[in-house]
Amino acid sequence: VQVVESGGGLVQPGGSLRLSCVASGSLFKINAMGWYRQVPGKERELVAQITIEGVTRYADSVQGRFTISRTGDKITTYLQMNNLEPGDTAVYYCNGKGRAWWCAPLGTWGQGTQVTVSS
């Protein structure tokens, strides 16, 4: 599975962004899509996922502020980010994964999209 992320940018605290992820390849192997983020010096962390059944789950740090969704054909996955905080600054990636939150990502990592929250 290959992915291309887009939609990042510079936003002030309290602002919003919507990230997009277009997936291609062996999508039938994927039971969920996840959005991850990484800051320099830290491990990549999963912040949101949506299963093929449409069940969503979020990390505590973004619960209530981020919303993950996807198109009906399951090719494009979105991450709506509201009330952004400086701590959300990171490179955001998407990837296919298993249903369980702890499942490792399955596909090839894309280049990611930079989100910077700063006044």
Backbone as JSON, one array per atom type, in Angstrom:
{
  "sequence": "VQVVESGGGLVQPGGSLRLSCVASGSLFKINAMGWYRQVPGKERELVAQITIEGVTRYADSVQGRFTISRTGDKITTYLQMNNLEPGDTAVYYCNGKGRAWWCAPLGTWGQGTQVTVSS",
  "N": [[0.85, -1.18, 0.0], [0.55, 2.17, -0.85], [0.87, 5.61, 0.08], [-0.15, 9.07, -0.05], [0.23, 12.04, 1.52], [-1.33, 15.17, 2.34], [-2.08, 18.69, 2.92], [-1.06, 19.95, 5.15], [0.39, 22.72, 7.04], [1.07, 26.09, 8.2], [-0.37, 27.28, 11.12], [-2.22, 29.26, 13.42], [-2.41, 28.97, 17.02], [-5.39, 27.42, 18.15], [-6.49, 27.34, 15.69], [-7.54, 25.58, 12.63], [-7.02, 22.69, 10.57], [-7.25, 20.53, 7.72], [-6.21, 17.41, 6.95], [-5.31, 15.26, 4.23], [-5.26, 11.96, 2.91], [-4.32, 9.89, 0.4], [-4.67, 6.68, -0.68], [-3.21, 3.84, -2.32], [-2.81, 0.76, -4.14], [-2.61, -2.47, -2.63], [-5.24, -2.4, -1.19], [-7.08, -4.11, -0.12], [-5.87, -5.55, 1.81], [-5.88, -4.13, 4.09], [-7.23, -3.34, 7.23], [-7.72, -1.08, 8.6], [-7.16, 2.48, 8.64], [-4.65, 4.66, 9.66], [-3.71, 7.75, 11.26], [-0.66, 9.19, 11.93], [1.87, 10.88, 13.87], [4.99, 12.63, 14.07], [7.67, 14.02, 15.85], [10.88, 15.59, 15.81], [13.38, 13.51, 17.21], [11.66, 11.94, 18.65], [9.55, 9.01, 18.87], [7.39, 7.88, 16.24], [3.94, 8.42, 16.61], [0.69, 7.04, 16.94], [-2.25, 8.75, 16.28], [-4.91, 8.74, 15.5], [-7.38, 6.49, 14.23], [-9.29, 4.71, 11.77], [-11.45, 2.09, 11.18], [-12.24, -0.41, 8.64], [-14.88, -0.83, 9.02], [-15.72, 1.55, 9.87], [-15.3, 2.34, 12.47], [-13.97, 4.48, 14.86], [-11.07, 5.7, 16.61], [-9.15, 7.48, 19.04], [-6.09, 9.04, 20.12], [-5.51, 10.05, 23.52], [-4.53, 12.62, 23.65], [-5.57, 14.02, 21.52], [-8.22, 13.6, 21.47], [-11.52, 14.66, 21.01], [-10.77, 16.92, 19.66], [-9.69, 16.28, 17.17], [-10.84, 14.71, 14.17], [-11.31, 11.79, 12.41], [-11.98, 10.59, 9.17], [-13.33, 9.02, 6.18], [-13.58, 8.5, 2.62], [-16.28, 6.9, 0.81], [-15.3, 4.96, -0.89], [-13.07, 4.24, 0.39], [-10.55, 5.11, -0.29], [-9.56, 7.64, 0.19], [-8.54, 9.21, 3.12], [-9.27, 11.35, 5.8], [-8.13, 13.84, 8.13], [-9.48, 15.88, 10.29], [-8.53, 18.64, 12.03], [-9.03, 20.48, 14.8], [-9.0, 23.37, 16.97], [-6.21, 23.61, 17.36], [-3.05, 23.08, 18.94], [0.19, 24.25, 20.11], [1.63, 21.95, 20.78], [0.78, 20.13, 18.92], [2.33, 20.35, 16.75], [4.1, 18.8, 14.23], [5.3, 16.27, 11.92], [2.93, 14.79, 9.96], [1.68, 11.61, 9.18], [0.1, 9.02, 7.23], [-1.12, 5.64, 7.22], [-1.81, 2.23, 6.38], [-3.18, -0.27, 8.56], [-3.73, -2.82, 11.09], [-6.85, -3.73, 12.77], [-6.75, -3.48, 15.57], [-5.69, -1.1, 18.04], [-3.02, -1.27, 18.74], [-1.77, -2.47, 16.6], [0.82, -2.76, 14.2], [1.86, -0.47, 11.61], [1.24, -1.17, 8.12], [1.86, -0.56, 5.47], [3.87, 1.25, 3.04], [5.67, 4.06, 4.17], [4.71, 7.4, 3.52], [5.78, 10.7, 2.43], [4.82, 12.39, 4.29], [3.2, 15.22, 5.9], [3.82, 18.48, 6.91], [2.82, 19.98, 9.89], [2.52, 22.94, 11.53], [2.05, 24.67, 14.43], [1.78, 27.77, 15.54], [2.11, 31.05, 16.9]],
  "CA": [[0.0, 0.0, 0.0], [1.28, 3.44, -0.91], [0.04, 6.73, 0.51], [0.31, 10.43, -0.27], [-0.43, 12.94, 2.47], [-1.32, 16.59, 1.99], [-2.96, 19.54, 3.71], [-0.41, 20.59, 6.28], [0.72, 24.13, 6.89], [1.28, 26.89, 9.41], [-1.65, 27.75, 11.64], [-2.13, 29.82, 14.77], [-3.11, 28.2, 18.06], [-6.83, 27.55, 18.06], [-6.91, 27.2, 14.3], [-7.92, 24.27, 12.11], [-6.49, 22.19, 9.31], [-7.73, 19.22, 7.33], [-5.22, 16.63, 6.22], [-5.84, 14.24, 3.34], [-4.37, 10.83, 2.63], [-4.81, 9.08, -0.71], [-4.01, 5.38, -0.64], [-3.29, 3.03, -3.51], [-2.17, -0.54, -3.98], [-3.38, -3.62, -2.13], [-6.06, -1.89, -0.11], [-7.87, -5.18, 0.46], [-5.12, -6.11, 2.93], [-5.92, -3.2, 5.2], [-8.44, -3.33, 8.03], [-7.88, 0.25, 9.18], [-6.2, 3.51, 8.27], [-4.26, 5.44, 10.83], [-2.91, 8.96, 11.15], [0.44, 9.21, 12.89], [2.68, 12.09, 13.83], [6.34, 12.47, 14.6], [8.5, 15.2, 16.04], [12.3, 15.18, 15.85], [13.85, 12.93, 18.45], [10.64, 11.11, 19.28], [8.97, 7.98, 18.02], [6.13, 8.17, 15.58], [2.82, 7.99, 17.43], [-0.63, 6.94, 16.33], [-3.17, 9.71, 16.91], [-6.29, 8.44, 15.16], [-7.56, 5.44, 13.26], [-10.66, 4.36, 11.39], [-11.46, 0.74, 10.62], [-13.04, -0.54, 7.42], [-16.27, -0.78, 9.45], [-16.01, 2.93, 10.23], [-15.1, 2.58, 13.9], [-12.85, 5.41, 15.06], [-10.44, 5.75, 17.94], [-8.2, 8.6, 19.09], [-5.2, 9.18, 21.27], [-6.06, 10.96, 24.51], [-4.03, 13.98, 23.43], [-6.31, 14.68, 20.45], [-9.64, 13.28, 21.62], [-12.39, 15.83, 21.09], [-10.28, 18.01, 18.78], [-9.43, 15.72, 15.85], [-11.84, 13.78, 13.65], [-10.85, 11.03, 11.26], [-13.07, 10.13, 8.32], [-12.84, 8.51, 4.91], [-14.57, 8.44, 1.55], [-16.96, 5.62, 0.73], [-14.46, 3.97, -1.59], [-11.97, 3.95, 1.32], [-9.28, 5.47, -0.88], [-9.07, 8.86, 0.82], [-8.8, 9.34, 4.56], [-9.08, 12.73, 6.24], [-7.98, 14.15, 9.55], [-9.88, 17.24, 10.6], [-7.87, 19.02, 13.27], [-9.57, 21.73, 15.31], [-8.43, 23.85, 18.23], [-4.83, 23.15, 17.36], [-2.16, 23.56, 20.01], [1.6, 24.14, 19.71], [2.06, 20.56, 20.94], [0.38, 19.33, 17.76], [3.33, 20.55, 15.71], [4.74, 17.53, 13.89], [5.05, 15.77, 10.57], [1.82, 13.85, 10.03], [1.72, 10.53, 8.2], [-0.97, 8.04, 7.3], [-0.69, 4.3, 6.82], [-2.73, 1.15, 6.67], [-2.85, -1.04, 9.76], [-4.76, -3.74, 11.55], [-7.94, -3.1, 13.52], [-6.4, -3.16, 16.95], [-4.92, 0.14, 18.16], [-1.59, -1.54, 18.87], [-1.23, -3.09, 15.41], [1.84, -1.99, 13.5], [1.5, -0.06, 10.26], [1.47, -2.24, 7.15], [2.27, -0.1, 4.15], [5.07, 2.08, 2.89], [5.47, 5.42, 4.66], [4.82, 8.5, 2.58], [6.67, 11.79, 2.85], [4.21, 13.11, 5.38], [2.86, 16.63, 5.69], [4.22, 19.23, 8.09], [1.85, 20.85, 10.57], [3.18, 23.82, 12.49], [1.09, 25.5, 15.16], [2.58, 28.81, 16.16], [1.63, 32.41, 16.73]],
  "C": [[0.89, 1.24, 0.0], [0.32, 4.57, -0.53], [0.69, 8.06, 0.14], [-0.5, 11.34, 0.65], [-0.34, 14.38, 1.97], [-2.19, 17.37, 2.98], [-2.32, 20.23, 4.89], [-0.12, 22.05, 6.02], [0.98, 24.78, 8.23], [-0.06, 27.47, 9.86], [-1.44, 28.29, 13.05], [-2.82, 28.9, 15.77], [-4.61, 28.49, 18.03], [-7.38, 27.37, 16.66], [-7.21, 25.77, 13.91], [-7.19, 23.96, 10.81], [-7.17, 20.87, 9.01], [-6.66, 18.55, 6.47], [-5.93, 15.58, 5.37], [-4.78, 13.17, 3.09], [-5.01, 10.0, 1.51], [-3.99, 7.81, -0.76], [-4.19, 4.66, -1.97], [-2.57, 1.72, -3.25], [-3.12, -1.58, -3.44], [-4.22, -3.22, -0.93], [-6.87, -2.98, 0.57], [-7.18, -5.8, 1.67], [-5.3, -5.3, 4.21], [-7.26, -3.26, 5.91], [-8.7, -1.98, 8.69], [-6.87, 1.19, 8.57], [-5.91, 4.34, 9.51], [-3.54, 6.72, 10.44], [-1.9, 8.96, 12.3], [1.1, 10.58, 12.84], [4.02, 11.85, 14.5], [7.01, 13.82, 14.72], [9.94, 14.74, 16.15], [12.7, 14.64, 17.23], [12.87, 12.05, 19.17], [10.12, 10.08, 18.31], [7.68, 8.47, 17.38], [5.0, 7.62, 16.43], [1.53, 8.0, 16.63], [-1.56, 7.91, 17.04], [-4.62, 9.42, 16.6], [-6.33, 7.28, 14.18], [-9.04, 5.25, 12.97], [-10.61, 2.99, 10.73], [-12.31, 0.71, 9.35], [-14.53, -0.54, 7.76], [-16.69, 0.65, 9.85], [-15.86, 3.26, 11.7], [-13.85, 3.44, 14.09], [-12.33, 5.33, 16.49], [-9.37, 6.82, 17.89], [-7.28, 8.48, 20.29], [-5.81, 10.2, 22.23], [-5.7, 12.42, 24.22], [-4.83, 14.74, 22.38], [-7.81, 14.45, 20.54], [-10.46, 14.57, 21.79], [-11.97, 16.99, 20.2], [-10.07, 17.53, 17.35], [-10.56, 14.76, 15.47], [-11.29, 13.11, 12.41], [-12.07, 10.56, 10.49], [-12.48, 9.63, 7.0], [-13.96, 8.56, 3.88], [-15.15, 7.03, 1.47], [-16.14, 4.55, 0.04], [-13.22, 3.62, -0.78], [-10.6, 4.3, 0.75], [-8.68, 6.69, -0.19], [-9.5, 8.9, 2.28], [-8.44, 10.76, 4.96], [-8.79, 12.79, 7.74], [-8.31, 15.62, 9.73], [-9.33, 17.59, 11.97], [-8.36, 20.4, 13.68], [-8.89, 22.09, 16.63], [-6.98, 23.39, 18.39], [-3.99, 23.84, 18.42], [-0.71, 23.46, 19.54], [2.13, 22.71, 19.83], [1.64, 19.65, 19.81], [1.37, 19.48, 16.6], [4.11, 19.27, 15.47], [4.61, 17.3, 12.4], [3.99, 14.68, 10.72], [1.88, 12.88, 8.86], [0.44, 9.69, 8.31], [-0.41, 6.7, 6.84], [-1.82, 3.33, 7.1], [-2.25, 0.37, 7.87], [-3.95, -2.04, 10.04], [-5.8, -3.01, 12.39], [-7.53, -2.67, 14.92], [-5.51, -1.93, 16.99], [-3.42, -0.14, 18.14], [-0.97, -2.17, 17.63], [-0.25, -2.17, 14.7], [1.34, -1.55, 12.13], [1.96, -1.08, 9.23], [2.12, -1.77, 5.86], [3.58, 0.67, 4.18], [4.76, 3.49, 3.41], [5.6, 6.42, 3.51], [5.77, 9.57, 3.09], [6.1, 12.57, 4.02], [3.89, 14.55, 5.0], [3.11, 17.37, 7.01], [3.08, 20.09, 8.61], [2.61, 21.64, 11.62], [2.13, 24.73, 13.12], [1.89, 26.53, 15.96], [1.94, 30.17, 15.92], [2.74, 33.3, 16.2]]
}
